C-alpha cells in the first residue's frame, strides 16, 4: 500500500468526497484505511471502567484505499505516488512535483 499511518489524505469518492484528514490506521489485508473524521458511525457503548456513564459515541469506520489519495506535503494537492531508490532505501515521491514524501 502506498498510504501509511500518519499521512494526510483526501477522499476522492463517496459521501465524504473532498474531505482531508489524517490516516489513523491502515489494514493492508482488507485494502482499507481509517481516516480522521471520515465515515463516522454511532456506537451504543455500555458503561465500562474507561467510560463509566456509557452512551452513544461516534467512531470512524474503514473506507477502501482506492477512495483516498495522498496529499503531497510540498504542493498540497492530491497526488499519485511513485517509488524510487534513494541511499539504498525505497522512498515514496510526488509524481507531480518530484519531492520525496519520506524523508
N, CA, C and O atoms as a MOPAC input file, in Angstrom:
PM7 MOZYME 1SCF
protein

 N      0.83600 1    -1.18500 1     0.00000 1
 C      0.00000 1     0.00000 1     0.00000 1
 C      0.87900 1     1.24600 1     0.00000 1
 O      1.90900 1     1.28700 1     0.67300 1
 N      0.47100 1     2.24900 1    -0.75000 1
 C      1.26000 1     3.47900 1    -0.81800 1
 C      0.80600 1     4.51800 1     0.20400 1
 O      1.30500 1     5.64400 1     0.20200 1
 N     -0.13100 1     4.15600 1     1.07200 1
 C     -0.60800 1     5.04900 1     2.13200 1
 C     -0.19700 1     4.45200 1     3.46500 1
 O     -0.33800 1     3.24900 1     3.68500 1
 N      0.31100 1     5.29300 1     4.35200 1
 C      0.77900 1     4.82900 1     5.65200 1
 C      0.11800 1     5.61600 1     6.77100 1
 O     -0.45000 1     6.68400 1     6.54300 1
 N      0.19900 1     5.08000 1     7.97800 1
 C     -0.35100 1     5.74400 1     9.15600 1
 C      0.32200 1     7.10400 1     9.33500 1
 O      1.54400 1     7.21700 1     9.23200 1
 N     -0.47900 1     8.13000 1     9.60300 1
 C      0.05600 1     9.47400 1     9.80100 1
 C      0.04200 1    10.33700 1     8.55300 1
 O      0.23700 1    11.54800 1     8.64900 1
 N     -0.18600 1     9.74500 1     7.37200 1
 C     -0.24600 1    10.51600 1     6.13200 1
 C     -1.51800 1    11.35400 1     6.08700 1
 O     -2.52900 1    10.98900 1     6.68800 1
 N     -1.46800 1    12.47000 1     5.37800 1
 C     -2.66200 1    13.27100 1     5.11500 1
 C     -3.21300 1    12.83400 1     3.76500 1
 O     -2.49000 1    12.78300 1     2.77100 1
 N     -4.51000 1    12.51700 1     3.74600 1
 C     -5.14400 1    12.05600 1     2.51800 1
 C     -6.40300 1    12.87000 1     2.24800 1
 O     -6.94300 1    13.52500 1     3.13900 1
 N     -6.86000 1    12.81500 1     0.99300 1
 C     -8.11200 1    13.45600 1     0.60700 1
 C     -9.02400 1    12.38800 1     0.03000 1
 O     -8.59300 1    11.56700 1    -0.78000 1
 N    -10.30100 1    12.39800 1     0.45100 1
 C    -11.27900 1    11.44300 1    -0.04800 1
 C    -11.70500 1    11.89300 1    -1.44200 1
 O    -12.05100 1    13.05800 1    -1.63900 1
 N    -11.68200 1    10.96900 1    -2.42000 1
 C    -11.98700 1    11.33900 1    -3.80400 1
 C    -13.32300 1    10.80300 1    -4.29900 1
 O    -13.73800 1    11.12600 1    -5.41200 1
 N    -14.01300 1     9.98100 1    -3.48500 1
 C    -15.32800 1     9.49600 1    -3.89900 1
 C    -16.17100 1     9.18000 1    -2.67500 1
 O    -15.65500 1     8.93000 1    -1.58600 1
 N    -17.49100 1     9.20000 1    -2.88400 1
 C    -18.41100 1     8.84700 1    -1.81500 1
 C    -18.96700 1    10.05400 1    -1.08500 1
 O    -18.82100 1    11.19200 1    -1.52900 1
 N    -19.60900 1     9.78300 1     0.04800 1
 C    -20.29500 1    10.80000 1     0.83100 1
 C    -19.34600 1    11.88100 1     1.35200 1
 O    -19.74600 1    13.03800 1     1.48300 1
 N    -18.10700 1    11.52300 1     1.64600 1
 C    -17.13800 1    12.45500 1     2.22500 1
 C    -16.16600 1    12.99700 1     1.17700 1
 O    -15.05000 1    13.38100 1     1.52700 1
 N    -16.55500 1    13.03900 1    -0.08600 1
 C    -15.68300 1    13.49500 1    -1.17000 1
 C    -15.16700 1    14.90400 1    -0.90100 1
 O    -15.94100 1    15.80300 1    -0.57200 1
 N    -13.84400 1    15.09200 1    -1.04500 1
 C    -13.22200 1    16.39800 1    -0.85200 1
 C    -12.68300 1    16.64000 1     0.53900 1
 O    -11.98400 1    17.63000 1     0.75600 1
 N    -12.98200 1    15.76400 1     1.49800 1
 C    -12.55500 1    15.94800 1     2.88200 1
 C    -11.10900 1    15.47500 1     3.04100 1
 O    -10.74100 1    14.39500 1     2.57800 1
 N    -10.29500 1    16.30600 1     3.70500 1
 C     -8.91700 1    15.92200 1     4.01400 1
 C     -8.83800 1    15.48200 1     5.46400 1
 O     -9.53600 1    16.01600 1     6.32700 1
 N     -7.97700 1    14.50000 1     5.72600 1
 C     -7.81200 1    14.01400 1     7.08500 1
 C     -6.55500 1    13.18100 1     7.21500 1
 O     -5.91200 1    12.82800 1     6.22600 1
 N     -6.21800 1    12.87200 1     8.46500 1
 C     -5.01900 1    12.09500 1     8.76800 1
 C     -5.38700 1    10.61900 1     8.87200 1
 O     -6.43900 1    10.27400 1     9.41100 1
 N     -4.52200 1     9.75000 1     8.35900 1
 C     -4.75500 1     8.31300 1     8.43600 1
 C     -4.45100 1     7.84600 1     9.85600 1
 O     -3.33900 1     8.02800 1    10.35200 1
 N     -5.44900 1     7.24000 1    10.50800 1
 C     -5.28100 1     6.74500 1    11.86500 1
 C     -4.79300 1     5.30300 1    11.88000 1
 O     -4.06200 1     4.89600 1    12.78400 1
 N     -5.20400 1     4.52600 1    10.86600 1
 C     -4.85600 1     3.10600 1    10.83700 1
 C     -4.97900 1     2.58300 1     9.41300 1
 O     -5.86000 1     3.01500 1     8.66900 1
 N     -4.11000 1     1.66300 1     9.02800 1
 C     -4.21500 1     1.00200 1     7.73800 1
 C     -4.45400 1    -0.48100 1     7.95500 1
 O     -3.95800 1    -1.07300 1     8.91400 1
 N     -5.22100 1    -1.06900 1     7.04900 1
 C     -5.49900 1    -2.50600 1     7.09600 1
 C     -5.16800 1    -3.08300 1     5.72300 1
 O     -6.06000 1    -3.24000 1     4.88900 1
 N     -3.87800 1    -3.40500 1     5.47700 1
 C     -3.46300 1    -3.85200 1     4.14500 1
 C     -4.14500 1    -5.14100 1     3.67800 1
 O     -4.37800 1    -5.30900 1     2.48100 1
 N     -4.46400 1    -6.03900 1     4.58800 1
 C     -5.09300 1    -7.30500 1     4.19600 1
 C     -6.48100 1    -7.07100 1     3.59700 1
 O     -6.89600 1    -7.79800 1     2.69400 1
 N     -7.20600 1    -6.05500 1     4.09700 1
 C     -8.54800 1    -5.75000 1     3.59400 1
 C     -8.54800 1    -4.58700 1     2.59600 1
 O     -9.60700 1    -4.23000 1     2.08100 1
 N     -7.37500 1    -3.98500 1     2.31000 1
 C     -7.27100 1    -2.80700 1     1.43000 1
 C     -8.12100 1    -1.65600 1     1.93200 1
 O     -8.81100 1    -1.00700 1     1.14700 1
 N     -8.08000 1    -1.39300 1     3.24000 1
 C     -8.88200 1    -0.33300 1     3.84000 1
 C     -8.02900 1     0.55700 1     4.73800 1
 O     -6.98900 1     0.13800 1     5.24700 1
 N     -8.48900 1     1.79000 1     4.92100 1
 C     -7.83400 1     2.74000 1     5.82400 1
 C     -8.89600 1     3.40800 1     6.68700 1
 O    -10.05600 1     3.51400 1     6.28900 1
 N     -8.48700 1     3.85900 1     7.87500 1
 C     -9.36900 1     4.63600 1     8.73500 1
 C     -8.81400 1     6.05300 1     8.77100 1
 O     -7.66900 1     6.27900 1     9.16400 1
 N     -9.65100 1     7.00800 1     8.35100 1
 C     -9.24700 1     8.41000 1     8.23600 1
 C     -9.99100 1     9.21500 1     9.29700 1
 O    -11.17200 1     8.98700 1     9.55800 1
 N     -9.27300 1    10.15900 1     9.90200 1
 C     -9.81500 1    11.01200 1    10.96000 1
 C    -11.03000 1    11.79600 1    10.46400 1
 O    -10.96200 1    12.46900 1     9.43600 1
 N    -12.16500 1    11.70500 1    11.21400 1
 C    -13.41900 1    12.42200 1    10.95300 1
 C    -14.06100 1    12.07200 1     9.60400 1
 O    -14.75500 1    12.90300 1     9.01900 1
 N    -13.83400 1    10.85000 1     9.10900 1
 C    -14.43200 1    10.39800 1     7.85600 1
 C    -15.14400 1     9.07200 1     8.11000 1
 O    -14.62800 1     8.21800 1     8.83200 1
 N    -16.32900 1     8.89600 1     7.51800 1
 C    -17.13800 1     7.68200 1     7.64200 1
 C    -17.50000 1     7.41900 1     9.10400 1
 O    -17.22400 1     6.34500 1     9.63800 1
 N    -18.11900 1     8.40900 1     9.73900 1
 C    -18.45800 1     8.32000 1    11.15600 1
 C    -19.68700 1     7.43600 1    11.37700 1
 O    -20.66900 1     7.51500 1    10.63800 1
 N    -19.61000 1     6.59000 1    12.41300 1
 C    -20.70500 1     5.72300 1    12.82000 1
 C    -21.01700 1     6.00300 1    14.28200 1
 O    -20.12500 1     6.33500 1    15.06300 1
 N    -22.28500 1     5.86600 1    14.64800 1
 C    -22.66200 1     5.99100 1    16.05400 1
 C    -22.66200 1     4.59200 1    16.66300 1
 O    -23.21000 1     3.65200 1    16.08700 1
 N    -22.04000 1     4.46800 1    17.83800 1
 C    -21.95300 1     3.18600 1    18.51700 1
 C    -22.54800 1     3.33300 1    19.90600 1
 O    -22.20600 1     4.26000 1    20.64100 1
 N    -23.44400 1     2.41500 1    20.26700 1
 C    -24.03500 1     2.41600 1    21.60600 1
 C    -23.07700 1     1.67400 1    22.52600 1
 O    -22.89000 1     0.46500 1    22.39100 1
 N    -22.47600 1     2.39500 1    23.45700 1
 C    -21.42600 1     1.86600 1    24.32300 1
 C    -21.97000 1     1.58500 1    25.71400 1
 O    -22.55500 1     2.46100 1    26.35100 1
 N    -21.77000 1     0.35100 1    26.18300 1
 C    -22.14400 1     0.01000 1    27.55400 1
 C    -21.18000 1     0.68700 1    28.51600 1
 O    -20.05100 1     0.99200 1    28.13300 1
 N    -21.59000 1     0.92900 1    29.74100 1
 C    -20.65200 1     1.50500 1    30.71600 1
 C    -19.46700 1     0.56400 1    30.97200 1
 O    -19.64000 1    -0.63900 1    31.16100 1
 N    -18.27300 1     1.13900 1    30.97200 1
 C    -17.05400 1     0.39500 1    31.26900 1
 C    -16.24200 1     1.20000 1    32.27900 1
 O    -16.65600 1     2.27400 1    32.71600 1
 N    -15.09200 1     0.66700 1    32.63700 1
 C    -14.22400 1     1.40100 1    33.56200 1
 C    -13.71500 1     2.69500 1    32.90800 1
 O    -13.58700 1     3.72000 1    33.57700 1
 N    -13.42600 1     2.64400 1    31.60400 1
 C    -12.94500 1     3.83900 1    30.89500 1
 C    -14.06000 1     4.84700 1    30.64800 1
 O    -13.82400 1     6.05400 1    30.70100 1
 N    -15.26500 1     4.36900 1    30.38000 1
 C    -16.41300 1     5.23800 1    30.09300 1
 C    -17.54000 1     4.87100 1    31.06100 1
 O    -18.44000 1     4.11600 1    30.69400 1
 N    -17.50500 1     5.40300 1    32.31000 1
 C    -18.42900 1     4.93900 1    33.35600 1
 C    -19.90800 1     5.18000 1    33.05900 1
 O    -20.74200 1     4.38400 1    33.49100 1
 N    -20.27200 1     6.25400 1    32.33100 1
 C    -21.68700 1     6.51300 1    32.10000 1
 C    -22.19700 1     5.84000 1    30.82600 1
 O    -23.40900 1     5.77800 1    30.61600 1
 N    -21.29500 1     5.33100 1    29.96400 1
 C    -21.73400 1     4.72300 1    28.71100 1
 C    -22.26700 1     5.78600 1    27.77000 1
 O    -21.87800 1     6.94900 1    27.87300 1
 N    -23.15100 1     5.40900 1    26.85300 1
 C    -23.77600 1     6.37700 1    25.95900 1
 C    -23.49800 1     6.07100 1    24.50600 1
 O    -23.00200 1     4.99900 1    24.16000 1
 N    -23.83000 1     7.04000 1    23.65300 1
 C    -23.64000 1     6.90000 1    22.21300 1
 C    -22.37500 1     7.65300 1    21.83900 1
 O    -22.25900 1     8.85300 1    22.08900 1
 N    -21.42300 1     6.94000 1    21.23500 1
 C    -20.16500 1     7.57000 1    20.82300 1
 C    -20.03700 1     7.48100 1    19.30500 1
 O    -20.60600 1     6.58900 1    18.67600 1
 N    -19.28700 1     8.41100 1    18.72500 1
 C    -19.03000 1     8.39300 1    17.28600 1
 C    -17.65400 1     7.84000 1    17.02700 1
 O    -16.68600 1     8.22900 1    17.68200 1
 N    -17.55900 1     6.92200 1    16.06400 1
 C    -16.27900 1     6.32000 1    15.71400 1
 C    -16.11200 1     6.35500 1    14.20700 1
 O    -17.09100 1     6.33500 1    13.46100 1
 N    -14.85400 1     6.40800 1    13.76300 1
 C    -14.56200 1     6.36400 1    12.34000 1
 C    -14.60900 1     4.91500 1    11.85300 1
 O    -14.12700 1     4.00600 1    12.52900 1
 N    -15.18700 1     4.71800 1    10.68800 1
 C    -15.22000 1     3.39800 1    10.07400 1
 C    -14.20400 1     3.33000 1     8.95200 1
 O    -13.74900 1     4.36600 1     8.46600 1
 N    -13.84100 1     2.12300 1     8.53000 1
 C    -12.86500 1     1.99100 1     7.44900 1
 C    -13.47400 1     2.32200 1     6.09300 1
 O    -14.66000 1     2.09200 1     5.86000 1
 N    -12.64300 1     2.86900 1     5.19800 1
 C    -13.05100 1     3.08400 1     3.81100 1
 C    -11.99500 1     2.44800 1     2.91100 1
 O    -10.86000 1     2.22500 1     3.33300 1
 N    -12.37300 1     2.16100 1     1.68200 1
 C    -11.45900 1     1.48500 1     0.76500 1
 C    -10.32000 1     2.41600 1     0.38100 1
 O    -10.51500 1     3.62400 1     0.24400 1
 N     -9.14000 1     1.85400 1     0.20900 1
 C     -7.96500 1     2.67700 1    -0.08200 1
 C     -8.04000 1     3.34500 1    -1.44700 1
 O     -7.36900 1     4.35200 1    -1.67100 1
 N     -8.84800 1     2.80500 1    -2.37300 1
 C     -8.98700 1     3.42700 1    -3.68800 1
 C     -9.83300 1     4.69500 1    -3.62200 1
 O     -9.86900 1     5.45500 1    -4.59000 1
 N    -10.51100 1     4.94000 1    -2.50500 1
 C    -11.35000 1     6.12700 1    -2.34600 1
 C    -10.57700 1     7.30800 1    -1.78500 1
 O    -11.15500 1     8.37900 1    -1.59400 1
 N     -9.27700 1     7.14400 1    -1.51300 1
 C     -8.46500 1     8.23900 1    -0.98400 1
 C     -7.20200 1     8.40900 1    -1.81300 1
 O     -6.69700 1     7.46000 1    -2.41300 1
 N     -6.70200 1     9.64700 1    -1.83200 1
 C     -5.42900 1     9.96000 1    -2.48800 1
 C     -4.54500 1    10.68500 1    -1.49400 1
 O     -5.02200 1    11.49800 1    -0.70200 1
 N     -3.27100 1    10.39200 1    -1.53800 1
 C     -2.29600 1    11.03300 1    -0.67200 1
 C     -2.15000 1    12.50500 1    -1.04300 1
 O     -2.13800 1    12.84300 1    -2.22600 1
 N     -2.03900 1    13.38600 1    -0.04600 1
 C     -1.84000 1    14.81800 1    -0.27900 1
 C     -0.34300 1    15.09600 1    -0.12800 1
 O      0.25500 1    14.78100 1     0.90100 1
 N      0.24900 1    15.68800 1    -1.16100 1
 C      1.68700 1    15.99200 1    -1.15500 1
 C      1.98200 1    17.10100 1    -0.15300 1
 O      1.30900 1    18.13200 1    -0.16500 1
 N      2.97700 1    16.91100 1     0.71600 1
 C      3.32900 1    17.98500 1     1.65700 1
 C      3.94500 1    19.19800 1     0.96800 1
 O      3.90700 1    20.29800 1     1.51900 1
 N      4.51000 1    19.02300 1    -0.22200 1
 C      5.13900 1    20.13200 1    -0.94100 1
 C      4.14900 1    20.97800 1    -1.71400 1
 O      4.11100 1    22.19800 1    -1.55300 1
 N      3.33300 1    20.32800 1    -2.56800 1
 C      2.42200 1    21.09700 1    -3.42600 1
 C      0.98700 1    21.12000 1    -2.90800 1
 O      0.13800 1    21.77100 1    -3.51700 1
 N      0.68500 1    20.43400 1    -1.80600 1
 C     -0.62800 1    20.43800 1    -1.13400 1
 C     -1.77300 1    20.03900 1    -2.05300 1
 O     -2.87900 1    20.56400 1    -1.93100 1
 N     -1.51300 1    19.11400 1    -2.97100 1
 C     -2.54500 1    18.60700 1    -3.86900 1
 C     -2.60900 1    17.08800 1    -3.74500 1
 O     -1.61700 1    16.45700 1    -3.38200 1
 N     -3.77900 1    16.48800 1    -4.04400 1
 C     -3.83700 1    15.03000 1    -4.08000 1
 C     -2.98600 1    14.51700 1    -5.23600 1
 O     -3.06200 1    15.03300 1    -6.35100 1
 N     -2.18400 1    13.50800 1    -4.96400 1
 C     -1.21100 1    13.04900 1    -5.96000 1
 C     -1.19900 1    11.53300 1    -6.06700 1
 O     -1.68400 1    10.81400 1    -5.19300 1
 N     -0.62300 1    11.07500 1    -7.18000 1
 C     -0.27800 1     9.67100 1    -7.30600 1
 C      1.14400 1     9.51700 1    -6.78500 1
 O      1.96300 1    10.42500 1    -6.91800 1
 N      1.42700 1     8.38300 1    -6.20000 1
 C      2.71000 1     8.16300 1    -5.54700 1
 C      3.60800 1     7.33300 1    -6.44300 1
 O      3.17800 1     6.34000 1    -7.02900 1
 N      4.87100 1     7.75500 1    -6.54300 1
 C      5.88600 1     6.97400 1    -7.23200 1
 C      6.90100 1     6.47400 1    -6.22700 1
 O      6.99200 1     6.98400 1    -5.11000 1
 N      7.66000 1     5.47300 1    -6.63000 1
 C      8.69800 1     4.92800 1    -5.76400 1
 C     10.02700 1     5.01200 1    -6.47800 1
 O     10.09700 1     4.80800 1    -7.69000 1
 N     11.09300 1     5.31300 1    -5.73400 1
 C     12.45400 1     5.27300 1    -6.27000 1
 C     13.41100 1     4.88900 1    -5.16000 1
 O     13.08400 1     4.98400 1    -3.97700 1
 N     14.59700 1     4.45300 1    -5.55700 1
 C     15.61800 1     4.04100 1    -4.59700 1
 C     16.51000 1     5.24800 1    -4.30700 1
 O     17.05900 1     5.86200 1    -5.22200 1
 N     16.64800 1     5.57900 1    -3.01200 1
 C     17.49600 1     6.68400 1    -2.59600 1
 C     18.31300 1     6.22700 1    -1.39300 1
 O     17.75000 1     5.86300 1    -0.36100 1
 N     19.62600 1     6.24400 1    -1.52100 1
 C     20.53500 1     5.79400 1    -0.46000 1
 C     20.24700 1     4.35600 1    -0.03800 1
 O     20.34500 1     4.02600 1     1.14300 1
 N     19.89600 1     3.51000 1    -0.98400 1
 C     19.63800 1     2.10800 1    -0.69700 1
 C     18.28900 1     1.83700 1    -0.08000 1
 O     18.02700 1     0.70500 1     0.32700 1
 N     17.40100 1     2.85000 1     0.00800 1
 C     16.07200 1     2.67700 1     0.58200 1
 C     15.01100 1     3.01600 1    -0.45200 1
 O     15.21500 1     3.88100 1    -1.30400 1
 N     13.87800 1     2.33100 1    -0.37300 1
 C     12.75600 1     2.61300 1    -1.25000 1
 C     12.00900 1     3.81100 1    -0.67600 1
 O     11.55100 1     3.76400 1     0.46600 1
 N     11.88000 1     4.88400 1    -1.45500 1
 C     11.30400 1     6.14500 1    -0.97900 1
 C     10.10900 1     6.51600 1    -1.85200 1
 O     10.15800 1     6.37800 1    -3.07400 1
 N      9.03500 1     6.98800 1    -1.21700 1
 C      7.87400 1     7.48500 1    -1.96100 1
 C      8.14300 1     8.92400 1    -2.39600 1
 O      8.78700 1     9.68700 1    -1.67700 1
 N      7.64100 1     9.28900 1    -3.58600 1
 C      7.79300 1    10.67400 1    -4.04500 1
 C      6.54000 1    11.10900 1    -4.79500 1
 O      5.76200 1    10.28200 1    -5.27200 1
 N      6.36300 1    12.42600 1    -4.88700 1
 C      5.22400 1    13.04000 1    -5.56900 1
 C      5.45500 1    12.96200 1    -7.07200 1
 O      6.51500 1    13.35700 1    -7.55600 1
 N      4.46500 1    12.45200 1    -7.82400 1
 C      4.60700 1    12.33200 1    -9.26600 1
 C      4.37200 1    13.67000 1    -9.96600 1
 O      4.66100 1    13.79200 1   -11.15700 1
 N      3.84900 1    14.68500 1    -9.25000 1
 C      3.61500 1    15.99800 1    -9.87100 1
 C      4.81400 1    16.91500 1    -9.69300 1
 O      5.28500 1    17.50900 1   -10.66300 1
 N      5.32500 1    17.04300 1    -8.44300 1
 C      6.40600 1    17.99300 1    -8.21300 1
 C      7.75800 1    17.29900 1    -8.02800 1
 O      8.78700 1    17.97300 1    -8.05300 1
 N      7.78900 1    15.98100 1    -7.84300 1
 C      9.03000 1    15.24500 1    -7.72100 1
 C      9.64500 1    15.24700 1    -6.32600 1
 O     10.71700 1    14.67500 1    -6.13000 1
 N      8.98700 1    15.88000 1    -5.35000 1
 C      9.52800 1    15.95600 1    -3.99400 1
 C      9.32900 1    14.62900 1    -3.25700 1
 O      8.29200 1    13.98200 1    -3.40100 1
 N     10.32600 1    14.23200 1    -2.47100 1
 C     10.22900 1    13.00000 1    -1.68500 1
 C      9.24700 1    13.18200 1    -0.53600 1
 O      9.26300 1    14.20700 1     0.14500 1
 N      8.39700 1    12.19000 1    -0.32400 1
 C      7.42800 1    12.24400 1     0.76800 1
 C      8.05400 1    11.70900 1     2.04500 1
 O      7.84400 1    12.27100 1     3.12000 1
 N      8.83000 1    10.61700 1     1.94000 1
 C      9.53000 1    10.04400 1     3.08100 1
 C     10.89400 1    10.69300 1     3.17600 1
 O     11.67200 1    10.65600 1     2.22300 1
 N     11.18500 1    11.28100 1     4.31200 1
 C     12.48400 1    11.93700 1     4.45700 1
 C     13.31800 1    11.24700 1     5.49000 1
 O     14.44800 1    11.66100 1     5.74900 1

